[in-house]
Amino acid sequence: QVQLIESGGGLVQPGGSLRLSCAASVNIFSITAMGWYRQAPGKERELVATITRGSRTNYANSVKGRFTISRDNARNTLYLQMNSLKPEDTAVYYCNAAHIDTYWGQGTQVTVSS
């Protein structure tokens, strides 16, 4: 079992920045891939960014150039640095780990509004 706990969400003005963290209950060095997904009200959950064990990254077109995913294996933590935030980035952000099974965190709310 892998437990994931997100933090770092909140209310931010358009153009602002936030950094999300996802603390894992296991050593993430061996996890095949981790990622961030988001779900806005009335919409399906969508991929934001992923990072593999070899640190290969992939981003949704809507966040390329603004968001950066990274992992700190020593701290067993996944990060998502979000810059130049837009109102359309408002959603619940979920951490995901894929290793034999798929695991999800409980989500953290990000609201971008003036």
Secondary structure as GFF3:
##gff-version 3
##sequence-region A 1 114
A	DSSP	beta_strand	4	7	.	.	.	ID=ss1
A	DSSP	beta_strand	10	12	.	.	.	ID=ss2
A	DSSP	beta_strand	18	24	.	.	.	ID=ss3
A	DSSP	three_ten_helix	28	30	.	.	.	ID=ss4
A	DSSP	beta_strand	33	39	.	.	.	ID=ss5
A	DSSP	beta_strand	46	52	.	.	.	ID=ss6
A	DSSP	beta_strand	57	59	.	.	.	ID=ss7
A	DSSP	beta_strand	67	72	.	.	.	ID=ss8
A	DSSP	beta_strand	77	82	.	.	.	ID=ss9
A	DSSP	three_ten_helix	87	89	.	.	.	ID=ss10
A	DSSP	beta_strand	91	98	.	.	.	ID=ss11
A	DSSP	beta_strand	102	104	.	.	.	ID=ss12
A	DSSP	beta_strand	108	112	.	.	.	ID=ss13
###
